[in-house]
Each structure stands twice: as structure tokens, then as C-alpha cells.
Amino acid sequence: MPSAEGAHKYKIGRRVAFNLTVSGARLETGSFEVTQLLPPANGDFQYRVKSLDGRVQRIVLESQLL
């Protein structure tokens, strides 16, 4: 859920860990860098992130970031 201040928790350039699981199976994990702040979807802020090697880019929810 969006923070009480109504702002993104993570800022551009911040390194974050990302875990994606579907039906209990881990699909992707690793370190990513926030490249863009996006508006909320279903009450959860979104971010564009890229892997540190730059090969993978994803849009993720704030609740998926560690």
C-alpha cells in the first residue's frame, strides 16, 4: 500500500532486492536499480527497475521490493 505520506518509498537510483513468486514458485530474484517512479496500481506504487547488468527491466510493485 502507498505510504502514509502518499509518496514512493524508494527513489530513482536506489538499489533494491526484488522477489517474484507465482503460486509459491520463485521466478526471479536479485538486485535491481530503480529507474522510474510510476503511479499506483490497485493502491500499490509501481517502479521501473533494471538489473545491475542492465539486461533485465521490469515494472514492479512496491510490495515486491525488499
C-alpha positions in Angstrom: 0.0 0.0 0.0 1.2 3.6 -0.6 3.0 5.1 2.4 1.1 7.4 4.8 2.8 10.4 3.1 1.5 9.3 -0.3 5.0 9.1 -1.7 7.1 6.4 -3.2 9.3 4.6 -0.5 12.2 4.1 -2.9 13.8 6.9 -5.1 15.5 6.8 -8.5 19.0 5.3 -8.3 18.2 3.2 -5.2 19.3 -0.4 -5.3 16.6 -2.8 -4.3 16.1 -6.5 -4.0 13.2 -8.0 -5.9 11.4 -11.3 -5.4 8.8 -12.5 -7.8 6.8 -15.6 -6.8 3.8 -17.1 -8.5 1.8 -19.9 -6.8 4.7 -20.4 -4.4 7.3 -20.8 -7.1 10.2 -18.2 -7.2 10.5 -16.9 -10.8 13.1 -14.2 -10.3 15.2 -12.7 -7.6 18.2 -10.4 -7.5 19.4 -6.8 -7.2 17.9 -4.1 -9.3 18.1 -0.3 -9.6 15.1 1.9 -9.6 15.0 3.9 -12.9 11.5 5.4 -12.8 8.7 6.1 -10.3 5.3 5.2 -11.7 1.7 5.8 -10.4 0.0 3.4 -8.1 -1.9 0.3 -9.4 -4.6 -1.1 -7.1 -3.2 1.0 -4.2 0.4 -0.1 -4.5 3.1 2.2 -6.0 4.9 1.0 -9.1 8.5 1.3 -10.2 10.5 0.6 -13.3 13.6 -1.3 -12.3 16.6 -2.7 -14.2 19.1 -5.4 -13.2 22.5 -4.2 -12.3 23.9 -5.6 -15.5 21.2 -3.8 -17.5 19.9 -6.9 -19.3 16.5 -7.1 -17.5 14.0 -4.3 -17.0 10.6 -4.8 -15.2 7.8 -2.8 -13.7 7.2 -4.0 -10.2 5.0 -3.1 -7.2 6.4 -1.5 -4.1 5.2 -4.5 -2.1 7.5 -6.8 -4.2 10.6 -4.8 -3.3 12.9 -5.5 -0.3 
